[in-house]
Amino acid sequence: MSVIENVNAGVAKRKEKKAAPFWESAAAYRYGFVALILIVWEITGPFINPIFFSYPSKIAVAFVKLSASGELPYYLGQSLEVMFYGMVFAIIVGIPMAVAMARVRKLDWALDLPINALYATPMVALVPLLVLWFGIYLKAKIIVVFLFAVFPVLINTYQGVRECDKSLLEVARSYRSSERWIWRDVLLPFALPYIAAGIRLAIGRGLVGMVIAEFYTTISGLGFMITRYANVFEMDKTFVPVFVLMILGISLTTGLKWLEARIAPWSHANR
């Protein structure tokens, strides 16, 4: 088969993919199933005791009221501040430490057991101790989010660096690259898909840590909204911050996937 025939065949295949009906696409299944859940929930929700449950239309009304009053944006801003600083510190500490452990064998030997022990420890059990040591204000919350988020970043980055192609390292050494340039030009680009996957996992864990920290510390954030309205059995308002947390997690992970596709297109080459 000639080159031209190959090109024409590729174009024909792309046209066939584009001509596929919408109901057979991934988006139809993804959003259609969510719509089905919401419809069933809306139909069955009014028949459940409102002290224990609510339904989408009532939650939407509560969302509008809390947004218009300024209460939801205020507490959301407090939670985002904690999440931002906790994630930034987790990335700043986790990535360099992981690369250093993967490159320095003795450091790997020294830190392997403590890191595995901390990762296996339920972080929820440490929150009361952290509050006792660091107080009930912003610093304690950031530390909680950091501890929830740092381990997925560290472990995934470590694995990515360890799996780096040895031939790439040999080529870098043959050009007399220093260790710093090997980090920058070989190890981090190779491990970038692993780093992105670790950060996506860290986002979910960080959100959990953020809410738990807000349960245990000062009256602030979306966690406080959940406990406040749950204690007075206003389930529609209780579900509002829960839905906001879900949307926040989806938005952050989707944005990270988009960013990964732009800065590391080779990680999507075979997908």
N, C-alpha and C positions, 0 to 999 in steps of 0.2 A: 504494500500500500504506500502511495506517495505521501510526501509531506502535506500537500494540499488536501488530499483525501482525509488525512488525519485531522487537519484543522477543521474541515467541514463536518467531520463526524463529531468532533468536540462541540462545535457550535450547535449541531442538531440535538445533542444530548442536553445542552444547556437550555435550549428552547423547550424540550420536553419537560424539563424540571420546572420551568417557568409556567408552562401551560397546565400544571397540576391544579385541580380545583382547590378552593380555599379550605373546604371541610376535610381535606386530607393532609393539610399542613400541620406543622407542630403548634403553631399559634392557635389554630382552631381547637385542638385538643387541650392545650394549656389553659386558655382563657374560657373555653366552653365548659370545662370541668369545674372551674371556679364559679362560673355563673350558675351552673347546676346546683352546687352546694349552697350558694346564696339564695336561690329560689326555694329550695327545699327548707332551708332555715327560716326564710320569711313566712312560708306557709305554716310550718309547725310551731314556730316560736310563740305566737300569741296564745297557744293552748297550754303553755308551760307557766307555772307560777312566776310572776315577775320578780318576786323576792330572790329567786335563784337564777333567773335567766332573762335574756332579752333577745331582740331580733334586729336585722339590719336596718330597717327603716327607722326604728326608734333610736338606734345607735347613731344613725346619720343625723337625726335632729339634735341629739345631745352633742355631737361633734360640732355642729354649726353654733349652738349656744355657747359651748366652752371656748370656741375660737373667737366668737364675737365679743365675749366678755374679756378676752385677753388672758384668761387663766391657762389655757392649753399652750399658747406660744411662750408664756413666761416659764412654765415648768419644763417645757420641751427644750428651751434654751439652756436651762440649768443641766439637764441630762446630756445634751450635746457637748457642753463644755467638759464634763467629766469623761465622756466617751472619747472626745478628741485628744485630750492630754494623755489618757491611759493608752490609747492606740499608738500615739506618736512615740511615747516612751518604750512601748513594747517593740516597735519596729526598730528604733534606734539602738536598743540593747540587744534584741534577739538576733538580728542579721549579722552584725560584726562578731558577736560571741559564737554564733554557729559556724561562721567561716573560720574563725580562729581555732575552734575545736576540731574542725575537719582537717585543718592544715598542720596543727601542732599536736602530735600524738600524746605527749605527756599531759598537756592541758585536757585533752579528751579523756584520758584515764582519770584525771583528778576530778573532773566535773560530771562525768557520766552518772555515777551513783547518786549524788545529791539532786541532779536535775530529774532523773527518773523517779526519785522518791517524792520530790515536790509535785511532779506531774501526776503521780498516782494518788496523791493526797486530795481528798475532796475539798476544794477551795472554800466551800460554804462553811466548813468546820473552822476555818481560819479567820473568817470575817469578824467574829466577836473579839478574838485576840488582836486583830489589826485595829479595830475600833478602840480597844483598851490602850494600845501602844501609841496610836497616831491621832486619836481624837475622833470627833464625829463630824468634822467639816470636810472641806474639799480635798485636802491632802489624803485623808483616809480613803475616800471614794476612788481617787485616781490610782492609789496603790492597789486597791481591790481589782479594778478593771485591768491594770497592768498585769497582775498575777494570773488573771483569767486568760489574757490574750497573748502573753509572751511565749508560752510553750508551743502552740501550733506554729508560730513564726520560726522559732528556734529549731524545732525538730524538722520541719519541712526544708528549711534552708540548709541545715546540716546534711540531710539526705541528698539534696540537689548537688551540693558541692562534692560530696563523696562519690557521686555517680558521674562526675565530670570525666569526659573522654581523656584518657591518659595521653593520647597522641597530641591533643591540643596543648597540654602542658609541656610536652617535649618540644613542640614547635616554639612555644613561648620562651622556653629556656635556651633553645638554640639561637634565638635572637637576643640573648642576654637580658631578658626582661627581669626586673627586680620583683620581689614578692608583692610589693604594692601594685605594680602594673599587672601582674598575674591576677590579682584580685579584681582589678578594674576591667581588664580586657578579656579575661577568660572565665574566671570562676563565677562572678556575679551575673554576666549575661547568660551563661549556661544554666545557672540555677534560678533564673528569673521566673520561669513557669512554676517552679516549686515554691518560690517566695510568694508569688501571687496566690497560689492555692493555700498556703499557710495563713496569709492575711485574710483570705475569705473565711477560713475556719475561725480565725481570731475575732472577726467581726461578730459572729454569732455568740461566741463565748464572752466577748466583751460586753455585749448587750445584756447577757444574763448577769454578769458581774455587776454591771451598772445598776440594774434593778435591785439586786440583792443588797448592794451597798446602800441604796436609798431606803430600803426597808429598815436597815439597822442604824442609820445615822440620822442627820438632821432632817427636818421637815422640808424636803425639796425634791424636785424632779418628778418624772412620770411614775416612779415607784410610790411616791407619797400619794399621788392622785389615785392609784389603784387601791391602796389601803384605806384612804379616806372615804372613798365612795363605796367600797365593799363593806366597810363597817356600818354604814347607814343603809345598806341594801339598795342602793341606786345602781342597778346592774347596767343600765344603758350608759351611764357615765363611767362605770368601771371598765366597760369594754372599749371605750374610746382610746385611752392610753395604750391598751393592749394592741389594738389595731394600728396605732401610730408606731409602736415598736416593730410590728411585723412589716409595715411598709418601709420603715427606716432600714431594717435589715435587708430587705429585698433591693431597695434603692442602692445601698452601699455596695452590695455584692455585684449587682448588675453594672454599676459604674466602674467597679474594679475590673470586671471582665472586659469592658469596653477599653479601659486604659491599657490592660495587658495586651489586647489585640493591636493597639497602636504602637506600644513601645517594644513588644516582643512578638512580632508577627510570625516568627518561625515556630512558636509554640502552637500555632493554629494551622500549620501547613498541612498536616495529615488528617485534619478533622473534616 
